[in-house]
Amino acid sequence: MTFRTLCLLTAALSISLFAILLLYPPLIYSIFAIPAHESADLLARRAAMLFLGVAVLSWNFRGANAPQTQRAFSLGTIVMMLGLASVGIFELARGFAGFGILFAIITELAIAAAFVKLLRSLKA
């Protein structure tokens, strides 16, 4: 997969999560099997803004051709996706999230793996 394609995929995923978390967070609560609560809504709206930022960054970096720029963006995305997957695995293991979180974990690991593969090709 090309850097451009990965950036577009990351932007699309991030803008989707932004919209869901901002406009209808109960969908995520349902998928992850976690209780809805006003404090969870607050955190969902704040997380929405983070995903909006990721979407904007991904969209704007899609045309970057410099290997150093692609490396920097890829590393940041890998760290973010592995961090999200790790938290998801931890919350699933402790029983706080339901098995629906596996969809998010698999997606995050797939995106991280794609960026790792891209990084390896940049070194060659």
C-alpha positions in Angstrom: 0.0 0.0 0.0 1.3 3.5 -0.8 1.9 6.2 1.7 -0.9 8.2 0.1 -3.4 5.4 0.3 -2.5 4.8 4.0 -3.0 8.4 4.8 -6.4 8.5 3.0 -7.5 5.3 4.9 -6.4 6.8 8.2 -8.1 10.1 7.4 -11.4 8.3 6.4 -11.3 6.2 9.6 -10.5 9.2 11.8 -13.2 11.4 10.3 -15.7 8.6 10.8 -14.7 8.2 14.4 -14.9 11.9 14.9 -18.5 12.0 13.6 -19.6 9.0 15.6 -17.9 10.1 18.9 -19.2 13.7 18.5 -22.8 13.1 17.3 -23.7 9.6 18.5 -21.3 8.1 21.1 -23.8 5.5 22.2 -22.9 3.5 19.0 -19.4 3.1 20.3 -20.7 2.2 23.8 -22.9 -0.5 22.2 -20.1 -1.9 20.1 -17.6 -2.0 23.0 -20.3 -3.1 25.5 -19.6 -0.3 27.9 -22.2 1.6 29.9 -23.4 5.0 28.7 -22.8 7.8 31.1 -22.6 11.6 31.0 -18.9 11.5 31.9 -18.3 9.0 29.1 -20.1 11.4 26.7 -17.7 14.1 27.8 -14.7 11.9 27.1 -16.2 10.8 23.8 -16.6 14.4 22.6 -13.0 15.2 23.6 -11.7 12.1 21.8 -13.7 13.2 18.8 -11.6 16.3 18.6 -8.4 14.3 18.7 -9.7 12.1 15.8 -10.6 15.3 13.9 -7.0 16.4 14.3 -5.7 13.0 13.1 -8.0 13.2 10.1 -6.7 16.7 9.2 -3.1 15.6 9.6 -3.6 12.5 7.6 -5.4 14.3 4.8 -2.7 17.0 4.6 0.2 14.6 4.7 -1.2 12.4 1.9 0.9 14.2 -0.7 4.2 14.2 1.2 7.0 12.8 -0.9 10.0 13.3 1.3 11.0 10.1 2.9 11.8 11.8 6.2 8.3 13.3 6.3 6.8 10.0 5.5 8.9 8.3 8.2 7.9 10.9 10.8 4.2 10.6 10.1 4.3 6.8 9.9 6.1 6.5 13.2 3.5 8.8 14.9 0.7 6.8 13.4 2.2 3.5 14.4 2.7 4.7 18.0 -0.9 5.9 18.1 -2.4 2.8 16.7 -0.3 0.4 18.8 -1.2 2.5 21.9 -5.0 2.3 21.1 -4.7 -1.4 20.4 -2.8 -2.0 23.7 -5.4 -0.1 25.7 -8.2 -2.0 24.0 -6.5 -5.4 24.8 -6.0 -4.3 28.4 -9.6 -3.2 28.8 -10.9 -6.4 27.2 -8.6 -8.5 29.4 -9.8 -6.8 32.6 -13.5 -7.3 31.5 -14.3 -3.6 31.1 -14.9 -3.8 27.4 -16.8 -6.4 25.5 -15.6 -8.5 22.5 -16.8 -5.8 20.1 -13.6 -3.9 20.9 -11.8 -6.6 18.9 -13.0 -4.9 15.7 -11.2 -1.7 16.8 -8.1 -3.6 17.9 -7.8 -5.5 14.7 -8.2 -2.4 12.6 -5.6 -0.5 14.7 -3.1 -3.4 14.4 -3.7 -3.6 10.6 -3.1 0.1 10.2 0.1 0.0 12.3 1.3 -3.1 10.4 0.7 -1.3 7.1 2.7 1.7 8.2 5.5 -0.6 9.5 5.6 -2.3 6.1 5.8 1.1 4.5 8.6 2.2 6.8 10.6 -0.9 5.9 10.3 -0.1 2.2 11.5 3.5 2.8 14.7 2.2 4.3 15.4 0.1 1.2 
